[in-house]
Amino acid sequence: MNIGKSKAAAFLLNLILPGLGHIYWKEFIFGIFIFLIMLVAALLVVVSFFIEIPIYGYVLILLLPTIFYIFTFVDLDKTIDKKKSILKKTSKNVVIYIAAGLMFQLLVPITPANFGIRNVPEVFIVKNNSLAPMYRQGDIIKSSNLPYFLNLFFFDKPIIHHIPNRFDLIRFIDSKGEKTNGLVLGLANEQIEMLDGILVVNDYPVNENPPGGIFLSGYCELTTVHQHSILVATLNLGTVDKIYQVPLNEVKGKIEKLF
């Protein structure tokens, strides 16, 4: 079987890099057009992290490129049927194109694969029951930076697009330089204290509860949260253990269950 002329190989190229399957079958203009459309769609997704977009806007940003991308496979199928008998393609040809597509995805900063590598979540196993009942020892969880910031190739530092909310469970760098898990209690410029498990923010008690059935207890003396920082508590089965002033650039991500 000549893999070079197979539809599966062409579809694989289109998966690796949108438009590459068409370029492989000498449809250069449409292949480049596909690539540019999907590139613009990816850029719009990145922009959507930084601006408020109504729900129908998100639907358009995600749905229209997806429909167009599915259509490219249909068109590619027809292109192969039309040109299969007149174009010479070998297995060596398709291997070269696959290698080129993978190299492009991994090395060129504007590609989705490069973005994914830069923003891949950290996956780890919970070592104890300090975050119970939400997460218990042995749970596999992830710390994702995407809810708060993006790592983009043209900036030296992560770009913050959202500040952690109160009662978010986050992973951060503690005063010893180690990665630690904690619960956000206070935001920048707030005055925070906690007595008998009641959290008080700017002299007003907070009525909402932490997620996942966590019931706070313990004590936190009156603390003013620094500008560009958040106040984070490490827990011991719901009891406040230690309090940290965490600069926003020391936040590593939001903690969520992997499965």
N, C-alpha and C positions, 0 to 999 in steps of 0.2 A: 504494500500500500504506500502511495506517495503522500506522506504527511504534509508536504509543502502545499498540496492542492486541496487538503481537507478543510471542510468548513469549521471543524472543531479548532484547528490551529488558528484560523482567522478570527474566530470568536475569542479565543484566548488572547490574541494580540489586542483585540478591542477592549478586553477586560483589563489587561495590563496597562494600556494607555489608550484612552478614547481617541479614535481616528486612525490608530496605527494599522488596524486591519484593512481599512480602505486604502491607506498609503501602500501597504504591501501588495494590494491588487491594482495598483496604478491609478487609483482614484485620488490623486494628490490634492486637488482643490477642496473636494468635499471632506477628505480626511483632516486637512488643516482646519477647515471650518468647524468640524466636530470638536477638535482639540480646543479651539478658541472658545467655543460656546461652553464647554464643560469647565474650562479655566475661569471664565467669567462667573459661572455658577458657583464654583468653589470660593472665589473672592467675595461674592455676595453673602455666602454662609459665614465667612470670617467677619465681614462688616456687621452682620446681624448680631454678633456678640456685643457690639459697642453701642448700638442705637435701639430704641424702643420700636418694635415693629408689631402691628396688629396681627392677630392669628392668621387672617387670610393672607397676609404678606408672607408669613412663614410657609404657608401651603403653596403659594406660587413659587417661592424660592426653591422649594424642595420638589414639588410635584412636576412643574413644567420641565426642568432639566431631566428628571427621571423618565418622563414620557418620551422626550426627545432621544434620550440615550437608548431606550428600548427600541425605538424606531430605527436607530443606526444598525442594530443587529438584523432587523428585517431587511433593510436596504443592502446590508453586506451580503446577506444570503442571496439576494437577487443578483448582485454584482458578480458573485462567484459563479452562479449558474450561467451568466452571460459571457464571462471571460475565461472560464475554466478550460475551454478547448483551444483558445488562441494564445494564452500566456503560459510560458514555461516556468514552472515553480518546482523547486526541489526541497527535500527535507533540510538541506544545509541552509537554504534561504531563510526558512522559517526559524531555525535555531538562531541565526544571526539577528533577526528582527526581535525575537523574544529576549535575547541577551541585551540588545540595545534598549528595548523598552524598559526592562528591569533596571538597567543602569541609569536611565533617564529619571525614572521614578525615585530612585534612592539618592541620587546625587544632585539633582536640580532642585533648588529651594522652593520653587513655586508649586511643586506637585503635591497631591494629597498624601502620597506615601511619605514624603519628607515631612509634611506637617504632622502626620500621625506619629512618626518616629520622635519628633520633637516634643509631642504632647502625650506620649503613651502613659497610661496610669501606672502607678506603682502598686503591685499586688503583694500582699503579705498575710501571714497567719497571725491571728490574735493570740498573744502569749498567755493572757490571764483573763479573769472575769471582771476586770475593773470597769468595763463598759456594759456589763450586764444590767438589765435583761436584753438590751438591744443587740449587743454582740457578745458572744461567749468564747471562752478559750477553745481554740481549734477552728473557729470560723475563718473562712477565706474572704478577705475584704480588699477593697482597692482604695487608693487615694488618687483622685483625679483633679488636675489643676484647671481643667476647662471651665468649671462653674465660676472660677474667680479670675483666671488670667490665661493668656495665650503666650506660647513661645513661638516667635516669628523670626524668620531668617534675617530680616533687615534691621532687627533691634538687638542690642547686646543684652538687654534685660527683659524679663517677662513683662507683658503689657497687661495691667490690671483693668478689667472691665466690670467687675462686680465685687463689692466688699462682702465678706462673710456675714451672714445674718446671725442674730442672737440665737443661741442653742443649736447652731450647726456643730456637728462633730468634724473636727479638722485634724490634719497631720501638720506638725510644725517643727521648727528647730528650737529646742529649748536652750536655756542659759549655758548648758554644757556642750552645746553644738551637736546634740543627738536628736534624731527624729523621735517625736513624741506625739501621742494622741490626746486630744482634749476637747472640752466643750466650751464654746464661745459664750461668755457671760456679758461682756461689755464692749461697746463700740467707741470709736475715737471721741475724746472730749467729754465722755459721760463720767458721772460719779457713781461708783458701784459699791454696794455693801450687801452682805447676806447674814441674816441672823435667824437661827433655828430653821434653816432651809428656805426662808423667804428672801427672794432676791429683790433688792431695792435699787432702782435706777433713778438718779436725780430726785431723790426723796419720795418716789412713788413706787409702791410694790408692783411687781410684774405678775399678772394673772395667768399668763400662758405657761404651759409646762413643756419641759424638754421632750424630744421625740422618743418613740420606742418604749414608753413606759418607765423611763428613768425618773426617779423621784429624788430631787436634790435634798441634801442635808449638809450640815456643817456650818462653817463660819468663814466669812471673808471681811476683813476690816475695810473701812472706807478707803476707796482707792479711786484716784482720778486717772482715767485712761489717757495715755499720751496721744498726741496728734499723729496720724498715719499709723496707728497701732490698734490692736484689739486686746481685750482681757480674756485669757483662756485659763480654764481650770482643768487640771488632771483629776480624775475621779478614782475612787475606790468603792465599788458597788454603790454608786450614787452619792457618796460622801466626798465633799471637796477635799482633795489631798494637798495640792500646791496651786498657787496662782502665778501666772506668767503674763508680763507685758510683752506682747508679740508684735514686732513690726510687720507690716503687711508683706514686706519682701521676704519674711521668714516663714510665711504660710506656704506649705507644699501642696495642699489640696484638700478637697472635701472627701470625707470617709463615707463610703457606701459599700453595701454587700455586693460581692462579685456575682454570686449566683442566688 
